């Protein structure tokens, strides 16, 4: 019988590798909702030190949630649109550009505003990127 925590760590490492990010720039936020495990995968941009929701899903347990996230990275994600957001934090001068995969621009904005005050940021543009 394998150790659940070892399997969780292995799956998390695989996800970080697929994202080409270090574990310092990825947060696996697990919560229990209506008897299901919810995983919010959050990425941190090291340049401007802001975190964004990458993807959210529900599963039976942590192992299944991480396996579903790997599946999302391998398949579903490729079918989503990419959006470019130009934004600035209120009180700061620097304009930033961030990229999101989402089904529509509202989902891209939800990922941007995840766990943050909407009044703390100005979004100057959101653009649907052409399909390559």
C-alpha positions as semicolon CSV with decimal commas, in nm:
position;residue;x (nm);y (nm);z (nm)
1;X;0,000;0,000;0,000
2;X;0,147;0,335;-0,101
3;X;0,157;0,644;0,117
4;X;-0,117;0,894;0,020
5;X;0,102;1,193;0,106
6;X;0,384;1,063;-0,113
7;X;0,137;1,023;-0,403
8;X;0,004;1,375;-0,345
9;X;0,358;1,518;-0,347
10;X;0,442;1,325;-0,667
11;X;0,129;1,452;-0,846
12;X;0,195;1,808;-0,732
13;X;0,552;1,786;-0,867
14;X;0,418;1,659;-1,202
15;X;0,176;1,952;-1,223
16;X;0,454;2,202;-1,146
17;X;0,669;2,043;-1,417
18;X;0,386;2,061;-1,674
19;X;0,338;2,429;-1,587
20;X;0,716;2,486;-1,605
21;X;0,700;2,653;-1,263
22;X;0,883;2,586;-0,938
23;X;0,683;2,474;-0,635
24;X;0,743;2,824;-0,489
25;X;0,517;2,965;-0,763
26;X;0,229;2,717;-0,736
27;X;-0,032;2,687;-0,460
28;X;-0,259;2,385;-0,427
29;X;-0,556;2,521;-0,229
30;X;-0,777;2,230;-0,117
31;X;-1,114;2,278;0,052
32;X;-1,415;2,060;0,130
33;X;-1,745;2,168;-0,029
34;X;-2,064;1,961;-0,008
35;X;-1,863;1,646;0,065
36;X;-1,631;1,697;-0,233
37;X;-1,270;1,809;-0,243
38;X;-1,227;2,136;-0,430
39;X;-0,884;2,217;-0,572
40;X;-0,801;2,574;-0,667
41;X;-0,467;2,575;-0,848
42;X;-0,309;2,916;-0,804
43;X;0,002;3,042;-0,979
44;X;0,228;3,323;-0,861
45;X;0,403;3,544;-1,113
46;X;0,755;3,599;-0,976
47;X;0,799;3,927;-1,169
48;X;0,514;4,125;-1,016
49;X;0,444;3,886;-0,725
50;X;0,072;3,856;-0,790
51;X;-0,124;3,533;-0,768
52;X;-0,392;3,422;-1,011
53;X;-0,635;3,132;-1,026
54;X;-0,513;2,889;-1,290
55;X;-0,798;2,639;-1,270
56;X;-1,054;2,510;-1,023
57;X;-1,220;2,168;-1,004
58;X;-1,396;1,924;-0,769
59;X;-1,326;1,558;-0,702
60;X;-1,380;1,279;-0,448
61;X;-1,044;1,334;-0,275
62;X;-0,707;1,509;-0,315
63;X;-0,555;1,233;-0,530
64;X;-0,845;1,239;-0,775
65;X;-0,839;1,622;-0,782
66;X;-0,469;1,625;-0,870
67;X;-0,519;1,353;-1,133
68;X;-0,804;1,557;-1,286
69;X;-0,579;1,864;-1,288
70;X;-0,312;1,670;-1,479
71;X;-0,579;1,558;-1,726
72;X;-0,694;1,919;-1,764
73;X;-0,337;2,027;-1,837
74;X;-0,297;1,751;-2,097
75;X;-0,628;1,789;-2,283
76;X;-0,907;2,032;-2,195
77;X;-0,684;2,333;-2,143
78;X;-0,576;2,321;-2,507
79;X;-0,936;2,381;-2,616
80;X;-0,976;2,706;-2,420
81;X;-0,920;3,054;-2,559
82;X;-0,626;3,265;-2,448
83;X;-0,675;3,618;-2,323
84;X;-0,431;3,900;-2,260
85;X;-0,509;4,140;-1,976
86;X;-0,330;4,470;-1,925
87;X;-0,366;4,591;-1,570
88;X;-0,223;4,805;-1,295
89;X;-0,255;4,790;-0,921
90;X;-0,411;5,110;-0,783
91;X;-0,139;5,336;-0,644
92;X;0,137;5,185;-0,858
93;X;0,271;5,322;-1,185
94;X;0,376;5,005;-1,368
95;X;0,143;4,851;-1,626
96;X;0,148;4,469;-1,631
97;X;0,043;4,213;-1,889
98;X;-0,094;3,873;-1,786
99;X;-0,224;3,581;-1,990
100;X;-0,515;3,351;-1,908
101;X;-0,677;3,045;-2,062
102;X;-1,054;3,051;-2,020
103;X;-1,382;2,962;-2,188
104;X;-1,475;3,330;-2,214
105;X;-1,360;3,675;-2,100
106;X;-1,572;3,660;-1,784
107;X;-1,393;3,346;-1,670
108;X;-1,058;3,516;-1,747
109;X;-1,163;3,810;-1,529
110;X;-1,275;3,571;-1,253
111;X;-0,930;3,412;-1,261
112;X;-0,767;3,755;-1,241
113;X;-0,983;3,876;-0,951
114;X;-0,969;3,547;-0,754
115;X;-0,938;3,631;-0,381
116;X;-0,872;4,001;-0,439
117;X;-1,059;4,329;-0,408
118;X;-1,189;4,438;-0,750
119;X;-1,139;4,801;-0,647
120;X;-0,762;4,751;-0,602
121;X;-0,683;4,705;-0,971
122;X;-0,750;4,883;-1,299
123;X;-0,787;4,665;-1,605
124;X;-0,708;4,866;-1,916
125;X;-0,776;4,597;-2,173
126;X;-0,876;4,238;-2,219
127;X;-0,809;4,086;-2,557
128;X;-0,901;3,751;-2,707
129;X;-0,582;3,626;-2,870
130;X;-0,595;3,482;-3,221
131;X;-0,576;3,107;-3,256
132;X;-0,235;3,002;-3,382
